Amino acid sequence: MPKYLYTAKSYNGETKGGEATAQDEKNLAQQLRGEGFLVTSISLVKEVDTNSVSVKFLDKFKSVPLKEKMIFARNLSIMVASGLTVSRALNNLAVQTENKTFKKILLDVYEEVQGGKTLSDGLAKYPGIFGELFINMVRVGETAGNLDEVLKIVAVQLEKENDLKSKVKGAMIYPGVILTVMLIIGYVMLTFVLPKLLGVFKDMDAKLPAMTQFIVDLSDILRNNGIATAILLVVLIFFMKWFLGQESGKRTLSFVAIKFPVFSPLVKQMNCARFARIYSSLLKSGVGSVEALKIISRTLTNYYYQKVLLDSVEDIQKGVSLSKILADHQDIFPVLVSQIVQVGEETGKTETVLLQLAEFYEAEVDQITKNLSAIIEPILMVFIGGAVGFFAVAMLTPMYSMMDSVK
């Protein structure tokens, strides 16, 4: 007989849900009515042949959208809270997931759980997908017996992280489009339009100013060595990707991010918001402060924030308060952060005040991203104007020289 997932409510307002076997939906509704419950939702459970699903080695390195993981955590929390076993919930979610890579991964985790492993052990096979924060919080929830509550916290954390990233990406679309269009126009000008004008200068065999000669040389390189230039560009992109993956590259990028005037406030507030929310979530889940700081140091992406938090572990074990440590690094942690943490330490409500701090900084990030386009626009205008002025002067200077020589 088919299996159904259902939720139902009794006449006195009590709710329940879970999985049941029945001939059809009508039969299941009758069963529940006999128990004093009215069906509020019902859906057929599709069985999946997991033997036909295999996770390739490369699937472990593929990315899954943050939104997919957020929905997974929230739905898994609801199903576990409704009384479903973790394995059955995983199977149901795998069926509903449209992302093929994520479907394979969930079914593989389902197989691991069916084989006797814990959910956290199954998720730990895919650290690049779920991340250390997700895995560790699930492990804590399994140990404490409040997995559904911990999964709710994870879902909220992923939701807030998704909101932050979406806002920043949205703010960067405008300048990104402008710069891309400018580069395309510049390439077309150098390879198709300017050669016709520059040909006049070459025919006259006149001595060109340095600026004009630079444009002539650049145009010749792009026209005569197009393939070599394209290869060089690809090599440069791969080199930059490799370099930014090294510690020195991460340190360099992080330094630029926290020092560059336009983006520095945004980077600091984003990292402070993530630190506060993740630390609050971990403490609320039952993770100790030392272990929580280790996890956060591997979760934040900025090198300097990682280093401060990782170094703080040893100091905290010696008895130094976290507020004191943060106060000594006001270049990346504003005074407000150390003050709020100190209040939490004194009142014993660290997780609560950190959550409020996270919401404050998230609101600040929201405001900055709304104004970012207005901040970047004049900078872009100056940059574009400077480039156009450079080309104009480079072209007009030799023309005036030629006219003077004719006179």
JONORMO-V320392 format. One line per field, one symbol per residue. ss: DSSP state (H for helix, E for strand, - for the rest). A space follows every 50 residues. Layout:
# JONORMO-V320392
ss: ???
This chain:
# JONORMO-V320392
ss: --EEEEEEEE----EEEEEEE---HHHHHHHHHH--EEEEEEEE-----H HH----HHHHH----HHHHHHHHHHHHHHHH----HHHHHHHHHHH---H HHHHHHHHHHHHHH----HHHHHHHHHHHHHHHHHHHHHHHHHH--HHHH HHHHHHHHHHHHHHHHHHHHHHHHHHHHHHHHHHHHHHHHHHHHHHHHHH HHH------HHHHHHHHHHHHHHH-HHHHHHHHHHHHHHHHHHHH-HHHH HHHHHHHHH-HHHHHHHHHHHHHHHHHHHHHHHHH---HHHHHHHHHHH- --HHHHHHHHHHHHHHH----HHHHHH-------HHHHHHHHHHHHH--H HHHHHHHHHHHHHHHHHHHHHHHHHHHHHHHHHHHHHHHHHHHHHHHHHH HHHHHH-
